[in-house]
Amino acid sequence: MKQIYKICFTIILAISTTLSIGTTNINAKEVGKTVTIEADILNPKSYESTVTQLLSYDSVNEVIVIDNKLNNKFIENGEIFEQPILTPDAVTTYRYRITNVMSGSDYVGSGSIAIATGEPGSTISISKTSSVSNTYSLSASVVSASTVTTAVGFSVTSSESISISASDSVPSTHNGRQVKSMSLNAFPVYKTKSFTIERHKSVGGVNYGWSDYGSGTASQAYGISFIKTYVYK
């Protein structure tokens, strides 16, 4: 996962290569290739001008917009969410539960959800509303999607609506090389949860306690990654 630098959303345009972020000045070269801001991904007006400004810096190749209002209310390492009792036969019964729900690393999806390409001297723009599916996976299919949803705090079978809007001017040179064309791509950004699946076994009324039975992960789309790519002459 690329390193993400969290910064304040309010950015005041600077004449030099220094970005004035709140009361902190960060040189674009120090920021590196990726900058992260927080905004409403359903309202492009909340981030478009800032993304456009950041993309104008040669040293910034990626701007990530995340929407923390989509953060769910799960309790880290907290409550247990049980499945109903399963009875394979008249003697042995099983119960399953999800425990140890924990936040994982964010990741950028591999599939582009918007793209614009242009030649030097042109301004390229992308403007689109896209529906991005949340996902989940289980090492053992013994708990339902609704149980996973309850455990992680967001619907693992629904989609998130993302409004994509950004623009950038295509330069004639980049990193000292002649540019033939530049593309501006938008990718979904996901936050992740991991968890443990446990099983309780009872035989003839004798309880054998809980034991690990598997694991799972869930991902929710909650941001956009804007990435510039170049084709050189």
N, C-alpha and C positions, 0 to 999 in steps of 0.2 A: 504494500500500500504506500502510495506516495505520501511524503510528509505534508501535513496540512498545517498552515499557520493561521490561527484564528485571530481576526482583527475586528475592530469596531466597524459598524456599518457606515457611519458618517465620514465621508472623505472630502476634503477641501482640495480643489485643484491647485497643484504647485507648478511653478514655471520650470524648475529643474527636474531632475530624475528622482526627486524625493517626494514620496507620498505623505501628505499630512493626514494622519488617521487619528481623529479625535485630537488629543493633545500630544500624541506620539508621532515623531517623524521616522519613517522607515524608508531607507534607500531601496529603490527597486531591485538593485543587484543583490542586496542583502535578503530581500524577500524570496528571491529565487524564481523558479518557474511556476510555482503554484501559490495562489492566494485564495483564502476562504473568507466569505462574508456571510452574514445572516440577513434574510429578507423573506418576504411573503412570496412563495413560488406560484401562487394563484394571481398575484398582482405584479406584472412586469414593471410597472412604474416605480415600484419600491426598490428595484435593483438595476434597471437597464442602464441608466446613465453611469452608475458606478462601475458596472461590468465593462462598458465601453471605454471608460477612462483607463481602467486597469489593463485592458487588452492593448491599449495604444502604446504601452511600454514594451520595448523590445525584449527585455529580460523576463517578462511575464508571458508564459505560454499557456497557462491554464488558470481559469477563475472558477471557483466552486461556490455555488449559492446553496445554502442549506436553510431549511425552514424548521426551526426548533419548536414551533407551536404544534407540530405533528408529534412531538415527543409524547410517548404514552405514559400511563400511570402504573406501570408494573412495579413490583417491589423486588429489588435486587436481592437474590438469595432469600426471598421471602416466602409468601404463602404457597401452599401445596394445592394443586388442582387435580382432583381424582376423576378417573373414569368410573362408570357403573361397574358393579361386580360382574365378572364373566364366569360362566359355569360350564366348562367343557363336559363334565359328567356329574353324577350325583355325589361324588366323594370329594373331588378336588375343585377348589374355587380360586380364582385369581382376581386381584385388583391392580390397577396401574395408576401411576401418578407422575406428574412432572414436577421436578424440583431443580434447585440451583440455576434459576434463570439469571443469566448474566449478559451484560452488554459486550459486544465484540467490536472489531474494527469496522469503520465505514469502508465501502469499496465503490468504485466506479464501474457501472455496467459496461459490457463489451459491445453492445449494440447501439449505434448512433440513432437518436430519435429526431434529429434535425441537422441539416447541413447546407452550407452556402459556399460557393467557390467563385473566385474572381481573379482577374489579372491585375498587375501593378497599376496604380492610379485609380482603381475603382473602389467603391465602398460596398462591402457585402453585408447582408443582414439576414437574420433568421427570425421568424415570428410564427409561432405554432403552439397550439394546446394539445398535449399528448396525454394519453391514459397509460400508466405504467403499472404493471401487475406486481403485487407483493407475492412473496414465495415462502415456502417452507419445505424442509426435508426431514425424514425420520430414518433412523437405522433399523427400527422395528415398528411396523405399522399396527400398533396396538392402542394408540390414542387418536382421537378424532381431530379434525381441523378446528372444530369449535373449542375443544379443550386447549389446543395450542394457542388459539386466539385469546382465550381467557388468561393463559399463563403469560404471554408476552405483551399483552396490552394493545394489540392492533389486529385487525382482521387479516389473516394470512391468505385469504381467498379473494379479497377485493383488490381494487386498483386505486391508485392515487392520481389525481389530475394535476398536471404540471404545465404551466404557461411559460413558454420559452421565448425570450426576446433579447437580442443583442446585435451589435453591428461593429464593424472594424474596417479600417482602411487598409488596402493591400499595399505594402511597401515595394519599392523597386529592388531593395537589397535587405538582407537579413543575415546577421552574423558574418558580414563581409562577403556574402555570396549574392549573385544576381538571382532574383526571384522570377520564376516563370508563372506561378500561380500560388494562391494561398486559399486554404479551406478553413472555415469556422464550423466546428462540429459541436453538437450538444449531446451529452450522455446522461442517463439517470444516475443519481448517487443514492446508495442504499445504506441504511443503518442495520445492524445485525444483532440478534439475540441468540445465545446458545443455552441449552438446557439438558438435564439428565432425565431419562425415563427409568422409573423404578417399578418393580413388581412385588406384590405381596402374595404369598402362597399359603393356602390353608388346606390341609388334608384331614378329612374326618373330624373337623372341628379343631384340629391342632394347628396353631399358627406358626409359620416358619419365618415370619418377619419380612422386612423389605430388603431388596437387593437390587443392584444395578442391572438394568435390562437393555439399555441402549442410550442413545443420545439423539439430539436434533438441533436444527438451526432454523431461524426465521429471519426474513429480510423485508424491510419496508422502504419503499421509494420515498425520499424526503428532500431531494435536492437535485441540482443540475450542475454538470461539469461542462464548461465552455473551453474547448481546446483548439488552438491554432496549429495547423500543419502546413508545411511548405513543400512545393516542388521547385527545384532550382534548375536554372539553365545549364 
